[in-house]
Amino acid sequence: MTSEEETTPTEGAVAEKPKLDLDVKIENAGPCRKHISVKIKRDDIDLAIDESVKELSNTAAIPGFRVGHVPADLVRKRFKTELTDQVKQKLLVESLEQISEENEFDPINEPDIDVETLDIPEEGDFEYEFDVEVRPDFDLPNYEGLKIERPNWEISDEDINAFMKRYAEQYGESSEKDGEVAGGDTIVCSVEFAKEGEVINKMTDLRLQVRSTLRFHDAELKDFEKLVSGSKAGDKVETDIKISDEAEKVELRGETLKATFKITSVHQTETPDVDDELATRIGFPDIETFRKQVADTLERQRTYEQRQATRRQVLEKITESADWDLPENLVLRQVENALRREILEMQQAGFTRQEIQAHENQLRQNALTSTRQALKEHFVLDRIATHEDINVEMAEIDMEIQLMAMQSGENPRRARSRLVKSGAIENLDAQIRERKAIDVILSKAEFVDTDKKPDTDNSITAVARPIAGTIADAVEEEEAEGDDE
């Protein structure tokens, strides 16, 4: 083979595109944030313009010229605006890709660039700058040989009976009563929240079961049962309620408001007997089948509690050194994301809607702190998953959706559609990957089983609304709830 033949490109091969001549400066701009300044040299700009002119010359339709035979100077003049936009987009995309390839930082989201304000200069270099949020840089913690306490307990007949009784309460017959409010009754009421005499929020037509604690998204009222017990329809009762320090409305954080409950009516519920008739009513052939299903549910919840307890210990240990800060904007954006993931896990474990709502409200009262911690845990677990080469297959996501649908009695296709629509499908993927990372850590851990049963708190009534909103917000929420019904 001759020397000339050796240097001949392989037929059909595509020449590698030369890199841009970039001048890039990267500076820290706060927690997990970089400020990047970019300068693209004039030679690269002119080359990009020439390429775009050539492309337009081959496709432009101009009277008096055949397609593909339009003079370059005429294309430059006639399509100046289009050329500028095309070159700008092209240089931005290529330079951003090259910066990402050549530098060791991992963006969390898209760069914060206002493209409309950028212009390609007639002469000289093209310069632009932007901020971007990046994953924190930290050393991988040692996660082998952790000592973990794992709660374990026997599910007794008393546990099953108590669960079946609570479940049967949902099918009780409610009737209005004339007497005084008592624990376990349901009151229909309106409530106003005021600060120094000014009404901050108002909720109407609330149906509240009288329990010891009343929990909103951003506040909690202890001794609710004591507050309303003994009152009657038409009565008003007042109390103080403190807004969470992490409520969404900053100006109301930590404030104490006056809550005035006006009771419209009082209802009592007669719980049906837990027998074959009830079992048939809720879809089981007999009471024994219902009982077996309850036992299965309690076992799932025990698994959930074990997973949560061991997860908490694992995360505490592997994030002990995670003393890096996170940008507040990132934390705020991820609040709903973190809540969705927690709710997904409780749905998978078979908790009731009221139990999930009560837990969600508790999380919302400490949303910023818990989300900040959850993000740190996510970044650490993500690094471990990458280190262990852990991936999630589509079949695993499908299986998870099938299980969730089966437990809730929902059609799997509808369940998937709901998850996609709400954005929770991405949470599910990340949740499975992190769970697999924790499983790897646990496979290397040392366990000590403890006979510690979690406290079961069924004394909470949850309201799926924040107090620190506006009257208009409350009206919109009520209208939306009415539309859903």
Phi, psi and omega in degrees: 000133182283165179298321181296319180295324182294331183266358179288126181300147177297137182300129178089353181288147179256125181294139180291131182290131180296147180285156176287150176271092187257144169248107187242132175239128181242124181231150174290137181232029182122181181302125177053036182220135179240143172253124187239125176252133186233135174234122177257125187291155184302322181301319179292324178295312181297321179296317179295322178295315180299319180295318180292322177298318180297318179297317180291325179299328181279345184237342186293140177251106181236129180307134179094354181227141174285147177301130181095356181233026179277129180301142182299320182297323179291322177298316179301320182283314186288324186245038184302313182295313180299319180297315181299314180296318182295317180293319179300312180298318182296313181292323178297311182298311182296319182291321179295318177298318182292320178298317180297321182289325190266353184234147185265072168218150189245101182297141176276324181216188182290148178299147180273086183237126174268091187299326184297334183273355182268140178228142174279121182289153176294324179226157175083185185279161176259119182240140173208164180214159182199163172252149178213139175277136184232159176293145180295150179259118182208161178282140178295124181287159175283119184239020179257139175074026179292143176266120187235132172272129182242116179292139180212136181206158178277140175273113186269168175298325179297321178298315182294317180297318181295320179295316182297323179294315178298321180295320182295334180299332180293340184252014179287156178267126183260140178218145180288143179232155183268343187281194182283155176292136177227162178303135182094341175291167173243131176250143170259127187207168167244155181217134176249141177243122186230150175236117181052043176087347180266126180289121181269322182204156179217133177237135181238158177055039174281135173253109187240123173285135185281104178230176187292330184234136174246120188240123173261178177301323191232018179196161182219131181250107177282160178057036178297322180298316179296324182298314188261344181298137180092346177276169182229171175303134182097345181280158172241139174231143183237151176199167175264147177219133183262131179282144180302148177291352181239027178296155183296323180276105190301317186293347180254001181299128177077000182280148175259124182249158173268121179256125179243115180263126174250113186276122180272314180205161181237135183231142174244150183242131176263111182286129180291158176293145177274093185215188182300325181297316178294317180302316179296321182297325182262009170105014178248149182292331180200173185293329180292323177294318176300315181299319179295320178297319178297317178300318178297318180297316179295327176292320176297319180291325175296317177299318178300312181297320178297315180297317181294318181295313179291324178298315180301316181293317178300313184292323177299318184288318185278347178253010179304323182266005182277072183264013179278151182272161176237145179295137184299323179299321179296317180298314181299319181293333186266359182303308181295324178300312181295321179295317180300320182292320179295318180295320178303315182295321180290324176297318180296331182272356175085022176287155181285163180300319181293321178296318179294317181297318179299318180292321179298316179298322178297318179296320182297329181292341177232038191299317185291314180296313183292323179291320178300316179292319180298323179293318178298317178299318180300313183295320180292314180295324178297319178295319179295318179298320178294317180298324181269003180057049181266129178229164179245126178271152179302325180298327179292320177294317179299317180297319180296318179295320178301315181295317179297318180295319181296319182289330182262357182072023183259151175294130182304321180295320179291323178298316179298315180301319180294319180294320179294316182297321182276351183085003184283348181296325177291323176299322181296317178300310180295323180297316180295318181297317179292322178299320179293326177294318178296321178300321178296317179297316181293330179293341180256002186268166174252125185255146170231113180284136178236138180276070184237107181273133181292148176291128178260113183254104178253024185255024184243131169255125184253137176247124186277052179211154171270150172279321184282058175237206176237164177300321179297319178299317182296319179297316179299319180296318180294320178296319180295320179294323178295322179295320181297324181290000000 
